[in-house]
Amino acid sequence: MIRAAIISNFKGIKNADINDLSSVNLFIGKNNACKSTILEALYYAIKEVTGASLTDLIGRRTDIPSSARELWYNYETRSPIQVLLSYGDLVINFNILFEDNRIIRSSSELRSKLGSASVYSRRRDYSSDSTDGLRSYISSTTGSQLETLSNNITDYSQNSCLIDSSIRKDVRATESLLGKLKLDGRSEEFGEYLENIFGTGKHWEFLPSIENPDTYRAAIMVEGKPLFFSGLGDGIRYGLQIVGKTMDTKNSAVYIEEIESHQHPEALKKIIPFLVELALKNKSQLFITTHSPLVWTIFEKEFETEESRRVAFRCYHVKRETKNGAVSCTLQTKANADEFFSEVHKDLFGK
């Protein structure tokens, strides 16, 4: 589990420290506070441990050609982008270097907090489009604990997923997810979740499409008639990805951008309890951004005792100083709850 992060020179963030992360982590703040940028930094630093992810990162939020220079704070590339993550007894050090108007190298190294031993490192040289892969440095002095940790972080990296509202347009991605759930024998469980949250979707199937009978498409059965997923509303299509990906993720992390996007408040009241229950059951982390105090309130109510909330839930008020790019992530505590809510409300609504 990621416990802390330091982000430097990444997009709108000159520097940011995030401490005391736990199983369920909510980031709340106004537009352009860099909430989504925090999710990107955490997600792509983790994914780079086991595979190149920068191609997906560059231009992720735009439909026009983008320059790699846009990944740097103020487009200033003289200093590297760096993301440091604390994971158990390991520190993940992710760097991106820029030279000659292009990215020349990305590297990801895992080092032990218990000593100077490097568990493994990975470097991709973009000048030759090659990678040295994973090089193991585990020595007899590091012991089996670090070897287990390195295996865990590999699984954590490979299984992590990022969900943003644009996924609602990608029907094929949704159908691919549903196909996997069906192959895993979880279609009935998935249908029950959909029924409980959205009031529909308990029965669904892959059926010949209307225009091309040779192509099978996913459809919800409504009174015995198919409603193909391409005809569903944005809210349920986004919800399908949130529900399905969370079901499919174990011992890893799900990053969800603007969970309230296209969602009715009553649907949110059902999605959030599902997320908390499944994340704790599957020993996965949740990293979620929101503009809505309602989302925060629903999460707060999901923990039966103050002790369970203290152990598993974190809520951060994210603010960005436009003059210097410093991003603060203020953690809510019971002692500052009233002040925290007042600041968030003022930040979001100006009063």
Secondary structure, DSSP 8 states (H G I E B T S, - for coil): -EEEEEEEEETTEEEEEE----SEEEEE--TTSSHHHHHHHHHHHHHTTTS--HHHHTTTT-SS---GGGGBGGG--SS-EEEEEEETTEEEEEEEEEETTEEEEEEEEEEETTSS-EEEEEEEETTTTEE---EE---TTTHHHHHHHHHHHHHHHHH-EEE-GGGGG-HHHHHHHHHHHHHTT-HHHHHHHHHHHHS--SSEEEEE-SS-TTSEEEEEEETTEEEEGGGS-HHHHHHHHHHHHHHH--SSEEEES-TTTT--HHHHHHHHHHHHHHHHHHT-EEEEEES-HHHHHHHHHT-SSHHHHHHHEEEEEEEE-TTT-EEEEEE--STTHHHHHHHHHHHHH--
